[in-house]
């Protein structure tokens, strides 16, 4: 999305005789975009994106219980259960992003001289890593 200032510059320069091709080259735009902006009577208006579906309180409890019982549970399984049992309408990617945002590093171990971080996906606040 271009700014309102860009629209104004394109519009004014086009009225002063600049070609669409020259405008596109100058602003680094596709010629079709430059033409749309230069000939528009006002700056483009875009609708705001719909926010992804949020987990209900019951769905959140379901996820927390399942992850507490089985930390290695796949997110695809959680997504299917939430869709079928709780009417979750969000995508798998949205669910995964929401869960990973709250992921906490639960332990740090040394193996063969390499430091390895093991992350467990949980819905709690991030914890401090245990160095040992």
Secondary structure, DSSP 8 states (H G I E B T S, - for coil): ---HHHHHHHHHHHHTT--HHHHHHHHT--HHHHHHHHH-SS--------------HHHHHHHHHHHHH-TT--HHHHHHHHHHHH---S-HHHHHHHHHHT-EEEEEEEETTEEEEEEE--SS--------
